[in-house]
Amino acid sequence: MVLNKSKNIIINKYTNYNEDERLVKDRAHNIEFLTTMRYIQKYLKPGAKILEIGAATGRYSITLAKMGYDVTAVDLTPKHVEIMKQKSKRLKSFQCMVADALDLNMFKDNSFDLVLNFGPMYHLFNLKDKNKAISETLRVAKKNAICMFAYLSSSSLIPYSVRTNDVLHVVSLMDKTGRAKDIPEEIFACSYIEDFKKLFEKTKSRYITNIATDGISPYMREWIEQLSKKDYEAFKNWHFMTCERLDHQGLSCHLLYICKKK
């Protein structure tokens, strides 16, 4: 299980942060949501039973429930679950609850057609917990089910810290290879793409693809907001065309690992 101290840090962070608006507050942030939804819909099958782990305030889960899917959402932060309950009062195909990604014992093995792990990997700071979150996600997925894992890129830290004028501090959090050290007090855990892929080597899963969900958009928010509607559509479509390219993925703040359970 996550240490109580680490859990409290995460819960306090999100209790005092407006996660509900993050993915829709401007065009640049919306790129992450739109890209992720494209890939969810690419692999969704009619009548799929979906679980989202680390669902926050339900931006994805409630959207999918409104599309008619049977959706269960769990999150570590009680405030997020309360927001989901308020937003989903009229949805019969949606349920949500407080739960830890490292212990999904309320769900049986092989229960879901699609499992979305969209928050926990951002906040796990040792190999044991990372492996446990992955194994629990795969355990509750049916055979041949698609599983998606959102994670944060170590390569994006310095470019983003230039934007926030925080380069010296961010460098102090890295080892000699530029990898982010696992420091729970810093809230966010980051990975190189190759390191994240290695976590799955001994699992019963087959790699499908890796996605740059926001790409370069976090570094260009002001300019993206000023684009004409036609130019924004062109930028967005270019992002969709290139988000699986390795040279596009490296600097993306948010990444999405997609696999199939064997």
N, C-alpha and C positions, 0 to 999 in steps of 0.2 A: 504493500500500500504506500501511497505518497505520505511522506512525513507530515504530521499535523502542521508544523511550521510552514511548510511549502504550500499545503492546502489553504491555510489561512491567508497567505500572501496573495494567492490567486483569487480567492473569494473576495478579499478586500479590494483588490484591483478592479474587479468587474462590478462589484457593488457600487463603486464610485465612478463608473465610466459608462457613457452612453453607447453601449455596443449596438443597441437597436437601430441606430442611424448610420453606423459606420459604412455599410456597404452601399448606401443610397444617398449619401450626403452631397456627392458631386460626381461628375462624369468619370474622373480618374478612379475613385473608389468603386464605382459601379462596374468597371471593367472586370474586376475580380469576380463579382457576383454573376455577371453575364457569361463569362467564360466558364465558370464552374457549372452553371445551369446547362450550358450547351453540352458538356460532357456527361452530366447526369442524364439528360434526356437522350443522349446518344446510346446509352447502355440500358436505359429503362425498358422494361417489358410490360405489356398491359397486365393490370391486376397485381403488380409487384407489391410486396410487403416490405416496407422500408424502415430502417433504424438509423437515426442520426445521433452520434455520440459527441458531446460537446456542442450542442445545438445553439448555445447562447440564447437569443430571444426568438429563435425560430424563423429567421429570414428564409432559410432554405426549406425547413420542415413544413412550415405552414403554407408556403407556396406550393409544395408538392401535394399537401393534403387538399388544398383548394382545386388542384388538378384531378382529384378523385382517388389518389393513392391512399392506402392504409399506412399511416405514418406514426411511428413512436419516436419521441425525442427525449433525450436525457442530457442533463447538464449538472456540473458540480456546484454552480452558484444558485442558491435559492431565489435570489431576486430575478434571475433570468427565467426560472421556471414559473414564477408568479406572472411575469410579463407574458409568457407563452400561454398560460391559462386564460388570461384576460383577452388576448388576441384571438383565441381559438374557440370561444364559447359556443359558436354556432356550427362548429365542424364536428361531425359525427365520426369521421375517419381519422381523428387525431387524438393522441394521448401523450402526456409528458410527465416527467418525474425527476427528482434530484437523484443523481447516481454518479459514481466514480468510474472512469474509464478502465481502471485497473480491477474492478470487481463488478461484473455484470451478471451476478448470480441470479438475478430476477428473470433472466432470459435463458431458455433452454438452448442446447446445442442445435445448430442447423435450423434456425428459426426465420431468417430474413433473406429476401431475394436481392437486396441491395443494402450495404452498410456503409455509412458515411462517417468517418472519423475526422471531424472538421475543427477540432480545437485542442484536444488533449496533447498532441505531439508538440504543440507550442510551449508546453509548460512542464515537460518531463526531463529531469536533470541527471539521470543515471541510466546505464544500459539495462539494468534489471527492470526498471519501470517502463522503459521504452518497449522492451520485448514483451512485457506483460500486457501493455495496451494493445499491441499488435496481435498477440495470441488471443486475447478476449474478443477483439473485433472479428478475427477469422473464425473463432469458435462459434459465435452466434450466427454466422453466415451459412447459408445452405451451400451444398456442393455446387460448384460452377457459378456461385454468386459473385457479383462485382463488389469489390471493396475499394474505397477511395480514402486516402490519407492526406490531409493538408499539413504542410510543414513550412518552416521558415528557412530562408537561405542565408548561410554565413557570408556568401559572396556579396550580398546586398548591403551588408552592414556599413561599410565605409562609404560607398556612394550615397547612402541615405543619411549618414552622419554628417556629410558635407552640407547637405540641405539644412540640417538642424544645428549646424555649427557645434558638433559634439565629437569631433574626430579623435582628439587625445583620449577622451574617456573610453570610447569604443575600442581603440587600439589596445588599451590596458586590459580589456576583457578577452583578448585573443592570445592563442599560443603562437609559436614561431612560424606556423604554416598558414596563419590567418583564420584558423578555426576558432569559433566562439567557444570559450570555456563554459562548462556547466555550472552556473552560479544562480541558485534559486532566487536570491534577493534581486536579481536583475529581471525577474519575471519571465522573460522569453528565452527559450532554448532554440538554437539555430544549428543547421547541419549543412555540410557540403552534400551535393546530390549523390556522389558516389558512396558517401558514408551512410546516407539514408537507405539507399538501395541494398547495402550490405545487411541491414537489419532483417531483410526478408529471405536471405540465402537459405536458411534452414527451416523455413516455414512451408506449409503445404499451400503454396500459392504460386501463380504464374504471372510474371510481370507483363503488363500491357503497354503502358506508356507513362511519361512524366510531363506535366504541363506547367508552363509559366502562367499562372492565373492573372497576375496583374502586370507582368512584364516591366516595361520602363515607365509605366504611367505614374507611379508614386513620385518620380523625380521631375515630372512635368505637369503637375496639377494645375498651376496657374495658366499655363499656355493651353492646356487641353480645354479648360473652361472657356477660353476666348475663341476657340475654333468655331467656324460656321457649322451649321447642322450637317452640311454635305462633307466638310472636311473631317468632322468628328466621326461620321459614318465610315469614311475612308480609312481613318486611323484605326477604328475598332475592327474593321474587316481585315486590315493588315495584321493586326494583333492575332485575330482568330487563325489566319493563314499560317502564322509563324510560331505560335505558342508551344509547339512540340519540338521546335528546333533547339539543339543543344546550345547554339550561340545566342539564343533568345532567353533560355532558361536561367543562365548563371546569375544575372543581375536582378531577376524578379524577386521581389520581397516574399511573395507567397507562391508556393509550389504545390502541385497536386500529383501524388503517386497513385496510379491506378493498377490494380491487379485482380486476378480471378482466383477464387479458392479452388484448389484441386479436390 
